[in-house]
Amino acid sequence: MSIHTDVFVIGAGPAGLTAAYCLSKHTPSVIVIEKDPVHVGGISRTVAHDGFLFDIGGHRFFSKSKEVVDLWNEILPDDFIERPRLSRIFYGGKFYSYPLNAMEALRNLGVIESAACVLSYLKARAAPIEQPATFHQWVRNQFGERLFSIFFKTYTEKVWGMSCDEISADWAAQRIKGLDLSVAVLNALRRSLGTTPKPAAAGEPVVKTLIETFRYPRKGPGMMWEAAARKIVARGAQVLMGCELASLAYDPRRQLWDIEVATPSGPERYTSWHVISSAPLAELVEKIRPRPISLFHARALRYRDFLTVALMVDKPDLFPDNWIYIHDPSVKVGRVQNFRSWSPEMVPAGKTCLGLEYFCFEGDGTWAAPDDELITLAIREVETIGLVTAADVTGGCVVRQPKAYPVYDESYRDNVAMIRRDLDLGCPNLHVIGRNGMHKYNNQDHAMMTAMLTAENILAGEQRYDVWNVNEDAEYHEAGREGAREGVREALASERAVPKKVSDAA
């Protein structure tokens, strides 16, 4: 016996819950499944350990999209705090403010090295590599070979576990888009002189890497997604924990999806007009029956995993940074989060919690190491960097995060294109959203925008928005978009927005 729902959502991360939240305003016939038995929010969840709270990666709540900001405020109206953004880079045994402080960088690098960086930059701008294909080439064109070697190469190769010559230029263009060395230097000089960087004029692009403040839920990002899940359930929809997709098959005769789910009490079956997936694209394709012809391409998609070693420290104020990038090759850790600086409510009074992030591949030596070995490693490395002494560490906790980042290797674009074509032709009303669902390295707000537009497409009964056009800055350029959005609102007001089959089933 199958249970019917109008919309079936796979994954209770930011994308999946946003889609369900938007849809549940108009129909309770929405079911969300999440394979984690405890936490919603995916990588944006908050973990609790011995009275300490910590974030998996650090999630700023900043967006240029008014729709996304409004939704955050709607879901969590009373629990945001405004936090100063402060971060540094650790390289060569020295700390560099980030965004840069010109005088500090000059002092740390020395006059000769600084001059060499400028000459390298001028050379790259005068003779750029035409049509850069790799991360190395793209960054070299933007900043010069010298700065690439100092501030990009080591950290990027820690994050991805591969050479910068194997990483697609797409990733650089997406993550560093809008940051120009002249902009960075100008901002650095203003900071060095004690003046506030000039705010962006109306309509002028905002460079996210130079943002001075951000909003944050007072007890971590999990507050947002736990609140979203509660409100979804309160509207009559369902969020089922500890449940994982087993198979997915489309019946063209009934125009329905047949869905099998593995649950703690055994398999369960569902049918649905629409399926929304924020699960990793490679995993989704594996579950479709009959097997799509793009299965080979799905299996070629790669992911980077990471783990957080949270250290509990018996001191209240170690350093003011929210996080520190560790570019130095002498240690394995890639980034250190300071959760008291994210929010004082994350830690008990008089204490600090540091999150040391190690980038790895699921199953490799770092991933498979016992927790006590990882905690020992983290304590040794945080002491090497000079942030804390081992004697001040009172405890630790390890959290592993599989498939944290979709890898932008040289073949990812072709593989995703083949999967998209296959799903478009053979999988009606199957919608992929979010970072892993689309194998597109985007931020939390971008993932939410793909979900919001997908919900509008479903409610309107037609494909009004191509969510693949939501880019890394959550900007969506399409002629007449606002007119289309207004049309959706009018249709909802007259109860004509839900497709006939969905409204009939409801």
Summary of the structure (lengths in Angstrom):
residues: 506
radius of gyration: 23.5
end to end distance: 18.4
largest distance: 74.8
contacts: 1691
relative contact order: 0.17
helix: 41%
strand: 25%
